[in-house]
């Protein structure tokens, strides 16, 4: 790749970006906090889905200090519906670090940005280039696709060795004087023109030298390794209700959905339904008199990165005169009671439970 090739690539992308503006609320933003917030929200999230969350977070927490002072449950509730909740917890942890250790001042060096909780190479490069005009290339899914097609690269993008190669290539192409504009241009180009399916090759400013187009096979790029099958898991949730109260608990440990709320549940090896024997077995002693099991729900499903979750919900109606004798042991350990209004307002749930709650609230 000679200087002429590099110049052609840069001119083509920056010219295309000037002709094809993509308005977004964080576009042209120089506040590193807001750029950071937008980039974290857009990890694993479509722009259209992430935009209202960005605006909601900026309004509620206009700077790192404001976010740092928020309770975790509040932040997770604000995040509800986006998934990948570790992003929200990392945001909160990093904001508290900035507030406590940096006197509220966002770091302005790549290495210090990269050291923030939950910030990887891509996010650090985006913040460094957009906020501080530092020459660090962004390499996301759009960039992988553009580079792999333009150079007809057979390297699988999900190998660590390939990622280093793509990062090096992106660094050579990066415009040294306009790193932020170039990074934004290549990402927008991948999102709007060099799309995963049916790329707009006819209007591509790089088509004269795109090797995948020359070979007639843009759809063959980027190359990825075959994904492993997702592990299936089956949850039987008990929706324990006493009057207008309902039983929930905060999920802990290193499993999925850490920090979110849930109903007590039993994990099984298949998507079966609770039997009367199951119900009797879940109580640490005798089943409290008067408990009435409702009909099981249909199947609810949620797909995670490495998991396929199937859930069935079954209500257990508890008489008003039973005041939690069954709490504190077995699957009821750590449970609390809340009313339906509080359930909806104050607690963040995994999407699979939120889907069920829409049917009962």
Secondary structure as GFF3:
##gff-version 3
##sequence-region A 1 361
A	DSSP	alpha_helix	3	19	.	.	.	ID=ss1
A	DSSP	alpha_helix	32	42	.	.	.	ID=ss2
A	DSSP	alpha_helix	47	60	.	.	.	ID=ss3
A	DSSP	alpha_helix	64	68	.	.	.	ID=ss4
A	DSSP	alpha_helix	72	79	.	.	.	ID=ss5
A	DSSP	alpha_helix	86	101	.	.	.	ID=ss6
A	DSSP	alpha_helix	110	114	.	.	.	ID=ss7
A	DSSP	alpha_helix	121	132	.	.	.	ID=ss8
A	DSSP	alpha_helix	141	150	.	.	.	ID=ss9
A	DSSP	alpha_helix	160	173	.	.	.	ID=ss10
A	DSSP	alpha_helix	179	192	.	.	.	ID=ss11
A	DSSP	three_ten_helix	201	203	.	.	.	ID=ss12
A	DSSP	alpha_helix	211	215	.	.	.	ID=ss13
A	DSSP	three_ten_helix	218	220	.	.	.	ID=ss14
A	DSSP	beta_strand	231	242	.	.	.	ID=ss15
A	DSSP	beta_strand	245	250	.	.	.	ID=ss16
A	DSSP	beta_strand	261	262	.	.	.	ID=ss17
A	DSSP	beta_strand	265	268	.	.	.	ID=ss18
A	DSSP	alpha_helix	276	282	.	.	.	ID=ss19
A	DSSP	beta_strand	292	296	.	.	.	ID=ss20
A	DSSP	beta_strand	300	303	.	.	.	ID=ss21
A	DSSP	beta_strand	307	317	.	.	.	ID=ss22
A	DSSP	three_ten_helix	330	332	.	.	.	ID=ss23
A	DSSP	beta_strand	336	339	.	.	.	ID=ss24
A	DSSP	alpha_helix	340	346	.	.	.	ID=ss25
A	DSSP	alpha_helix	351	360	.	.	.	ID=ss26
###
